[in-house]
């Protein structure tokens, strides 16, 4: 819900900058930074669905630049299993170079 004062300020800034588009902002909260990032990722997923249907044009999400630790782990596992592991595209290259790519463990 947008306050009348915020809506008025938004219109004034839009007029000054020559932008006719409307902006909406979502406040995402949680009990710690990771829960906030995970909530932001869920919101971004819903916004991507709206974007795919043409309901919205664009959006920006913090989690696009700073994914949660859970998402980082998912991506790392995906890369290990599909790119570096077994028959992935990097596997033959490292074998030809005589390098063994071991999974990174923090």
PyMOL commands that set and color helices and strands:
alter all, ss='L'
color gray80, all
select helices_A, chain A and resi 4-17+33-52+62-65+69-84+89-96
alter helices_A, ss='H'
color red, helices_A
deselect
rebuild
show_as cartoon
